[in-house]
Amino acid sequence: HYAAKGYGPYKIKAELYRRGVPKEFWDAAVEEWEDPADQLDAFVAKKLRGVDCPDRKDFKRVSDALVRRGYSWSDINAALRRYGAEINE
């Protein structure tokens, strides 16, 4: 359910914890989760739609939204690089 909403593994674990699901079920739920690359690419494209030349501020806004959705920085960084962002760590 939460993966269908576009949540990442950290957000999914937080929601399961909040709802009182035993921890041994968390790993099984996250293992069933597919590779997030397609979801991340679609999210980045949606958020940057209509922006002619996205700048650092636009990419920061998108990456912050993805962090709130529970994705790891490595997944976010890869998605932004696929979109063409220059990321300085």
C-alpha positions as CSV (number, residue, x, y, z in Angstrom):
1,H,0.0,0.0,0.0
2,Y,2.7,2.5,1.0
3,A,5.0,1.6,-1.9
4,A,2.1,2.3,-4.3
5,K,1.9,5.8,-2.8
6,G,5.5,6.4,-3.8
7,Y,7.0,6.0,-0.4
8,G,10.6,4.9,0.0
9,P,11.9,2.1,2.4
10,Y,12.5,4.5,5.3
11,K,9.0,6.0,5.2
12,I,7.5,2.5,4.8
13,K,9.4,1.3,7.9
14,A,8.3,4.4,9.8
15,E,4.6,3.9,8.9
16,L,4.8,0.2,9.9
17,Y,6.3,1.2,13.2
18,R,3.6,3.9,13.7
19,R,0.9,1.3,13.1
20,G,2.4,-1.2,15.5
21,V,3.4,-3.8,13.0
22,P,6.0,-6.2,14.5
23,K,9.6,-5.5,13.3
24,E,10.1,-9.0,11.8
25,F,7.5,-8.2,9.2
26,W,9.2,-4.9,8.1
27,D,12.0,-6.6,6.3
28,A,9.6,-8.9,4.4
29,A,7.6,-5.8,3.3
30,V,10.7,-3.9,2.1
31,E,12.1,-7.0,0.3
32,E,8.9,-7.2,-1.8
33,W,9.5,-3.6,-2.8
34,E,10.7,-3.1,-6.4
35,D,13.6,-1.1,-7.6
36,P,12.8,2.5,-7.0
37,A,14.5,3.9,-10.1
38,D,11.4,4.1,-12.2
39,Q,9.3,5.7,-9.4
40,L,12.1,8.2,-8.7
41,D,12.5,9.1,-12.3
42,A,8.8,9.7,-12.7
43,F,8.7,11.8,-9.5
44,V,11.6,14.0,-10.6
45,A,10.2,14.5,-14.1
46,K,6.8,15.4,-12.6
47,K,8.2,17.9,-10.1
48,L,10.4,19.6,-12.7
49,R,7.8,19.6,-15.5
50,G,7.5,23.1,-16.8
51,V,10.9,24.2,-15.6
52,D,12.9,25.2,-18.6
53,C,16.3,25.2,-17.1
54,P,16.3,23.7,-13.6
55,D,18.8,25.2,-11.2
56,R,20.3,24.1,-7.9
57,K,17.3,25.4,-6.0
58,D,14.9,23.3,-8.1
59,F,17.0,20.1,-7.6
60,K,17.2,20.9,-3.8
61,R,13.4,21.2,-3.6
62,V,13.0,17.8,-5.4
63,S,15.6,16.0,-3.3
64,D,14.1,17.4,-0.1
65,A,10.7,16.0,-1.2
66,L,12.2,12.6,-1.9
67,V,13.9,12.5,1.5
68,R,10.6,13.2,3.1
69,R,9.1,10.3,1.1
70,G,11.7,8.0,2.7
71,Y,14.3,7.5,-0.1
72,S,18.0,7.2,0.6
73,W,20.5,9.8,-0.6
74,S,22.2,7.3,-3.0
75,D,18.9,6.6,-4.8
76,I,18.0,10.3,-4.9
77,N,21.5,11.2,-6.2
78,A,21.2,8.6,-8.9
79,A,17.8,9.8,-10.0
80,L,19.0,13.5,-10.2
81,R,22.0,12.5,-12.2
82,R,19.9,10.5,-14.6
83,Y,17.8,13.7,-15.0
84,G,21.0,15.6,-15.7
85,A,21.7,17.4,-12.5
86,E,25.2,18.3,-11.4
87,I,25.4,17.2,-7.8
88,N,28.3,18.3,-5.6
89,E,28.5,16.3,-2.4
